[in-house]
């Protein structure tokens, strides 16, 4: 076979160019492989430590658990607020001297109401020889029996949230 030297030169140059391109692609692939290897090393466990993937999975699981706990706490808060609205938490006490001659203001009227105005008024009248105690019901802020002036004052203060 008789191959022309100029054709042979062209083939050698093309082969050299392809070889250099192959070396360039190989070097690029080697650099990329090195970066991937370093990234993979971050994800792998070393010396008894958790992997990055394990930490992320555990964190996601803990996040879901916390979300469930927050939901339960929200339900409990709604229930507690409902129960608190029914508690006798608006209280006022009016102290007075029922007979004017004893001094010391030993008699009192105490109003105790919940958020809807239901509750009671407890009145204790203290005298020289005896003490009497009365309870009057309150429904929706209105008494079921006529109130004395001191009881009315106590009820008014309890609705305001004050104390005398």
C-alpha positions as CSV (number, residue, x, y, z in Angstrom):
1,X,0.0,0.0,0.0
2,X,1.1,3.2,-1.0
3,X,-0.1,6.0,1.3
4,X,0.7,9.5,0.5
5,X,3.0,11.2,3.2
6,X,0.8,14.3,3.2
7,X,-2.3,12.2,3.9
8,X,-0.3,10.4,6.6
9,X,0.7,13.8,8.1
10,X,-2.9,14.8,8.2
11,X,-3.9,11.6,9.9
12,X,-1.2,12.0,12.5
13,X,-2.2,15.5,13.2
14,X,-5.9,14.5,13.5
15,X,-4.9,11.6,15.8
16,X,-2.8,14.0,17.9
17,X,-5.7,16.5,18.2
18,X,-8.1,13.6,19.2
19,X,-5.5,12.4,21.7
20,X,-5.1,15.9,23.3
21,X,-8.9,16.3,23.4
22,X,-9.2,12.8,25.0
23,X,-6.6,13.9,27.6
24,X,-8.6,17.1,28.3
25,X,-11.8,15.3,28.7
26,X,-10.1,12.7,30.9
27,X,-8.6,15.5,33.1
28,X,-12.0,17.2,33.3
29,X,-13.6,13.9,34.3
30,X,-10.9,13.4,37.0
31,X,-11.5,16.8,38.5
32,X,-15.3,16.3,38.5
33,X,-14.8,12.9,40.1
34,X,-12.6,14.4,42.8
35,X,-15.3,17.0,43.6
36,X,-18.0,14.3,43.7
37,X,-15.8,12.2,46.0
38,X,-15.3,15.1,48.4
39,X,-19.1,15.7,48.4
40,X,-19.8,12.1,49.0
41,X,-17.3,12.1,51.9
42,X,-19.4,14.7,53.7
43,X,-22.4,12.4,53.4
44,X,-20.6,9.3,54.7
45,X,-20.2,8.5,58.4
46,X,-16.7,8.9,59.8
47,X,-15.4,7.7,63.2
48,X,-18.8,6.7,64.6
49,X,-20.6,9.9,63.6
50,X,-24.0,10.1,61.9
51,X,-24.1,10.7,58.2
52,X,-25.6,14.0,56.9
53,X,-28.5,12.0,55.5
54,X,-29.2,10.3,58.9
55,X,-29.2,13.7,60.6
56,X,-31.6,15.2,58.1
57,X,-33.9,12.1,58.4
58,X,-33.8,12.3,62.2
59,X,-34.5,16.1,62.1
60,X,-37.5,15.6,59.8
61,X,-38.9,12.9,62.1
62,X,-38.4,15.2,65.2
63,X,-40.1,18.0,63.3
64,X,-43.2,15.9,62.6
65,X,-43.2,14.8,66.3
66,X,-43.1,18.4,67.4
67,X,-45.8,19.4,65.0
68,X,-48.0,16.7,66.5
69,X,-47.2,17.9,70.0
70,X,-48.0,21.5,69.1
71,X,-51.4,20.3,67.7
72,X,-52.1,18.5,71.0
73,X,-51.1,21.6,73.0
74,X,-53.4,23.7,70.9
75,X,-56.4,21.4,71.6
76,X,-55.6,21.5,75.3
77,X,-55.4,25.3,75.2
78,X,-58.8,25.5,73.6
79,X,-60.2,23.2,76.3
80,X,-58.5,25.1,79.1
81,X,-59.9,28.4,77.8
82,X,-63.4,26.9,77.7
83,X,-63.0,25.7,81.3
84,X,-61.5,28.9,82.5
85,X,-64.5,30.9,81.1
86,X,-66.7,28.9,83.6
87,X,-64.4,29.5,86.6
88,X,-65.5,32.1,89.2
89,X,-62.6,34.4,88.6
90,X,-64.2,37.9,88.7
91,X,-64.3,38.5,92.5
92,X,-64.9,41.6,94.6
93,X,-65.4,42.1,98.3
94,X,-67.1,45.0,100.0
95,X,-66.5,45.3,103.7
96,X,-68.8,47.4,106.0
97,X,-70.1,47.8,109.5
98,X,-73.7,46.5,109.2
99,X,-74.9,48.0,112.5
100,X,-72.8,51.1,112.8
101,X,-71.8,50.6,116.4
102,X,-69.4,47.7,116.2
103,X,-66.5,49.3,114.3
104,X,-64.0,47.3,112.4
105,X,-66.2,46.5,109.3
106,X,-66.6,42.8,110.1
107,X,-69.5,42.4,107.7
108,X,-68.9,41.8,104.0
109,X,-70.5,41.0,100.6
110,X,-68.4,39.0,98.2
111,X,-69.4,38.6,94.5
112,X,-67.9,35.8,92.5
113,X,-68.7,35.6,88.8
114,X,-67.6,33.6,85.7
115,X,-67.0,35.2,82.3
116,X,-70.7,35.0,81.4
117,X,-71.8,36.7,84.6
118,X,-73.0,33.6,86.4
119,X,-72.1,33.1,90.0
120,X,-73.1,34.0,93.5
121,X,-72.9,36.7,96.2
122,X,-71.9,35.6,99.6
123,X,-72.9,38.0,102.4
124,X,-71.9,37.7,106.0
125,X,-73.5,40.1,108.6
126,X,-71.6,40.3,111.8
127,X,-73.3,41.4,115.0
128,X,-72.4,41.5,118.7
129,X,-74.1,38.2,119.5
130,X,-74.4,36.4,116.1
131,X,-73.2,36.2,112.5
132,X,-75.5,35.4,109.6
133,X,-74.4,34.3,106.2
134,X,-76.5,34.5,103.0
135,X,-75.9,33.3,99.4
136,X,-77.7,34.8,96.4
137,X,-77.4,33.4,92.9
138,X,-76.4,35.5,89.9
139,X,-77.4,34.4,86.4
140,X,-76.2,36.4,83.4
141,X,-75.2,39.3,85.7
142,X,-78.7,39.5,87.2
143,X,-79.6,38.5,90.8
144,X,-82.3,35.9,91.5
145,X,-83.2,37.8,94.7
146,X,-83.2,41.6,95.4
147,X,-79.7,42.8,96.5
148,X,-78.8,45.1,99.4
149,X,-76.8,48.2,98.5
150,X,-73.5,46.6,99.6
151,X,-74.3,43.5,97.5
152,X,-75.1,45.6,94.5
153,X,-71.8,47.4,94.9
154,X,-69.9,44.1,95.2
155,X,-71.6,42.8,92.0
156,X,-70.8,46.1,90.2
157,X,-67.1,45.8,91.2
158,X,-66.9,42.1,90.2
159,X,-68.3,42.9,86.7
160,X,-65.6,45.6,86.4
161,X,-63.0,43.2,87.8
162,X,-62.2,45.5,90.7
163,X,-62.0,45.1,94.5
164,X,-63.1,47.5,97.2
